[in-house]
Protein backbone atom coordinates (compact mmCIF):
# COMPACT_ATOMS: atom_id res chain seq x y z
CA UNK A 1 0.00 0.00 0.00
CA UNK A 2 1.47 3.37 -1.03
CA UNK A 3 -1.42 5.74 -0.28
CA UNK A 4 -4.62 5.82 1.71
CA UNK A 5 -7.63 8.13 1.80
CA UNK A 6 -9.27 8.39 5.18
CA UNK A 7 -12.91 9.41 4.91
CA UNK A 8 -14.43 12.38 6.72
CA UNK A 9 -16.71 10.12 8.77
CA UNK A 10 -13.77 8.48 10.59
CA UNK A 11 -13.59 9.60 14.22
CA UNK A 12 -10.34 7.87 15.24
CA UNK A 13 -7.43 5.97 13.76
CA UNK A 14 -7.49 2.73 15.72
CA UNK A 15 -4.75 0.57 17.23
CA UNK A 16 -2.29 -0.89 14.70
CA UNK A 17 -4.39 0.44 11.77
CA UNK A 18 -1.43 0.91 9.41
CA UNK A 19 1.34 -0.80 11.37
CA UNK A 20 4.27 -1.81 9.19
CA UNK A 21 2.92 -0.31 5.94
CA UNK A 22 6.43 0.58 4.79
CA UNK A 23 5.24 1.58 1.29
CA UNK A 24 2.91 4.27 2.62
CA UNK A 25 4.47 7.65 1.74
CA UNK A 26 1.94 10.27 2.90
CA UNK A 27 -1.27 10.43 4.84
CA UNK A 28 -3.82 13.13 5.60
CA UNK A 29 -5.84 12.63 8.76
CA UNK A 30 -9.15 14.47 8.30
CA UNK A 31 -10.71 16.99 10.67
CA UNK A 32 -13.29 14.43 11.80
CA UNK A 33 -10.61 12.42 13.63
CA UNK A 34 -10.19 13.28 17.31
CA UNK A 35 -7.64 10.64 18.34
CA UNK A 36 -4.85 8.55 16.86
CA UNK A 37 -4.57 5.33 18.85
CA UNK A 38 -1.39 3.55 19.84
CA UNK A 39 0.86 1.99 17.20
CA UNK A 40 -1.43 3.30 14.43
CA UNK A 41 1.48 4.05 12.06
CA UNK A 42 4.13 2.00 13.87
CA UNK A 43 7.21 1.43 11.66
CA UNK A 44 5.76 3.02 8.51
CA UNK A 45 9.34 3.74 7.47
CA UNK A 46 8.41 5.03 3.99
CA UNK A 47 6.12 7.72 5.38
CA UNK A 48 7.56 11.13 4.41
CA UNK A 49 4.69 13.50 5.26
CA UNK A 50 1.71 13.52 7.59
CA UNK A 51 -1.07 16.09 7.86
CA UNK A 52 -2.99 15.91 11.14
CA UNK A 53 -6.46 17.47 11.14
CA UNK A 54 -7.59 20.26 13.42
CA UNK A 55 -9.76 18.11 15.73
CA UNK A 56 -7.05 15.69 16.88
CA UNK A 57 -6.62 16.11 20.64
CA UNK A 58 -4.59 12.99 21.47
CA UNK A 59 -1.96 10.79 19.86
CA UNK A 60 -1.33 7.63 21.85
CA UNK A 61 1.91 5.74 22.53
CA UNK A 62 4.07 4.56 19.65
CA UNK A 63 1.62 6.01 17.07
CA UNK A 64 4.43 7.15 14.72
CA UNK A 65 7.27 5.16 16.28
CA UNK A 66 9.83 4.08 13.70
CA UNK A 67 8.58 6.41 10.94
CA UNK A 68 12.21 7.12 10.11
CA UNK A 69 11.47 8.66 6.70
CA UNK A 70 9.30 11.49 8.03
CA UNK A 71 10.39 14.84 6.60
CA UNK A 72 7.31 16.94 7.30
CA UNK A 73 4.49 16.87 9.85
CA UNK A 74 1.69 19.40 9.41
CA UNK A 75 -0.58 19.83 12.42
CA UNK A 76 -3.71 21.93 11.87
CA UNK A 77 -4.83 21.75 15.53
CA UNK A 78 -4.52 25.06 17.35
CA UNK A 79 -3.91 23.28 20.66
CA UNK A 80 -1.02 20.81 20.58
CA UNK A 81 -2.46 17.28 20.79
CA UNK A 82 -1.52 15.40 23.96
CA UNK A 83 1.02 12.68 23.15
CA UNK A 84 1.64 9.33 24.81
CA UNK A 85 5.06 7.81 25.30
CA UNK A 86 7.47 7.39 22.39
CA UNK A 87 5.01 8.74 19.80
CA UNK A 88 7.78 10.01 17.50
CA UNK A 89 10.73 7.87 18.63
CA UNK A 90 13.06 6.97 15.75
CA UNK A 91 11.87 10.02 13.79
CA UNK A 92 14.72 12.41 12.93
CA UNK A 93 13.50 15.39 14.95
CA UNK A 94 16.50 17.46 13.85
CA UNK A 95 15.51 17.37 10.19
CA UNK A 96 11.75 16.69 10.19
CA UNK A 97 9.80 19.96 9.82
CA UNK A 98 6.88 20.46 12.18
CA UNK A 99 4.52 23.00 10.61
CA UNK A 100 1.86 24.46 12.91
CA UNK A 101 -0.70 27.30 12.92
CA UNK A 102 0.84 30.78 13.25
CA UNK A 103 -1.01 31.59 16.47
CA UNK A 104 0.09 28.30 18.09
CA UNK A 105 3.84 28.41 17.51
CA UNK A 106 4.79 29.12 21.13
CA UNK A 107 2.35 26.51 22.46
CA UNK A 108 3.98 23.80 20.32
CA UNK A 109 7.46 24.95 21.34
CA UNK A 110 6.46 24.48 24.99
CA UNK A 111 4.36 21.29 24.72
CA UNK A 112 5.72 17.91 25.73
CA UNK A 113 6.83 15.76 22.77
CA UNK A 114 6.28 18.60 20.25
CA UNK A 115 9.05 20.72 21.79
CA UNK A 116 11.56 17.98 20.88
CA UNK A 117 11.40 18.96 17.18
CA UNK A 118 14.18 21.34 16.11
CA UNK A 119 12.35 22.84 13.11
CA UNK A 120 9.00 24.08 14.39
CA UNK A 121 7.64 26.45 11.77
CA UNK A 122 4.62 28.73 11.89
CA UNK A 123 3.66 28.09 8.32
CA UNK A 124 -0.07 27.64 8.29
CA UNK A 125 -2.44 30.38 7.41
CA UNK A 126 -5.91 28.98 7.72
CA UNK A 127 -9.57 29.78 7.40
CA UNK A 128 -12.29 27.62 8.88
CA UNK A 129 -16.05 27.63 8.48
CA UNK A 130 -18.28 24.89 9.89
CA UNK A 131 -16.33 21.71 9.12
CA UNK A 132 -14.41 23.05 6.11
CA UNK A 133 -10.81 23.97 6.81
CA UNK A 134 -8.57 25.68 4.25
CA UNK A 135 -4.89 25.99 5.10
CA UNK A 136 -1.83 27.20 3.23
CA UNK A 137 1.41 25.34 3.83
CA UNK A 138 4.60 25.71 1.79
CA UNK A 139 2.80 27.19 -1.22
CA UNK A 140 0.04 24.59 -1.22
CA UNK A 141 -3.62 25.06 -0.34
CA UNK A 142 -4.82 22.11 1.74
CA UNK A 143 -8.55 21.54 2.15
CA UNK A 144 -9.96 19.23 4.83
CA UNK A 145 -13.40 18.54 6.19
CA UNK A 146 -15.13 17.92 2.84
CA UNK A 147 -16.10 14.79 0.90
CA UNK A 148 -13.32 13.19 -1.12
CA UNK A 149 -15.22 13.85 -4.35
CA UNK A 150 -16.18 17.45 -3.50
CA UNK A 151 -15.50 19.90 -6.32
CA UNK A 152 -12.85 22.53 -5.61
CA UNK A 153 -12.37 25.82 -7.42
CA UNK A 154 -9.55 28.26 -6.69
CA UNK A 155 -9.38 31.77 -8.11
CA UNK A 156 -6.79 34.52 -7.81
CA UNK A 157 -7.80 37.91 -6.41
CA UNK A 158 -8.33 39.22 -9.95
CA UNK A 159 -10.69 36.33 -10.80
CA UNK A 160 -8.33 34.15 -12.84
CA UNK A 161 -9.00 30.42 -12.45
CA UNK A 162 -6.09 28.71 -10.70
CA UNK A 163 -7.63 25.24 -10.26
CA UNK A 164 -10.80 23.22 -10.85
CA UNK A 165 -11.09 19.58 -9.80
CA UNK A 166 -11.38 17.34 -6.76
CA UNK A 167 -7.83 17.40 -5.37
CA UNK A 168 -7.61 18.65 -1.80
CA UNK A 169 -3.94 19.69 -1.96
CA UNK A 170 -3.25 22.24 -4.67
CA UNK A 171 0.00 24.07 -5.40
CA UNK A 172 -0.45 27.79 -6.06
CA UNK A 173 1.94 29.84 -8.22
CA UNK A 174 2.84 32.59 -5.76
CA UNK A 175 1.91 34.37 -2.57
CA UNK A 176 -1.27 36.40 -2.71
CA UNK A 177 -4.98 36.35 -2.03
CA UNK A 178 -7.02 33.38 -3.24
CA UNK A 179 -10.71 32.53 -3.24
CA UNK A 180 -11.49 28.87 -2.55
CA UNK A 181 -14.93 27.54 -3.42
CA UNK A 182 -15.79 24.14 -1.98
CA UNK A 183 -18.85 22.46 -0.42
CA UNK A 184 -21.09 25.42 -1.24
CA UNK A 185 -18.81 27.88 0.56
CA UNK A 186 -16.43 30.57 -0.62
CA UNK A 187 -13.40 31.28 1.56
CA UNK A 188 -10.73 33.93 1.11
CA UNK A 189 -7.19 33.08 2.17
CA UNK A 190 -4.02 35.14 1.97
CA UNK A 191 -0.42 34.18 2.45
Helices and strands as residue ranges (DSSP letters): E 12-13, E 26-29, E 35-36, E 49-52, E 58-59, E 72-75, E 82-83, E 97-101, G 102-104, H 105-110, G 114-116, E 119-129, E 132-137, E 140-144, E 152-156, E 161-165, E 169-171, E 177-182, E 185-190
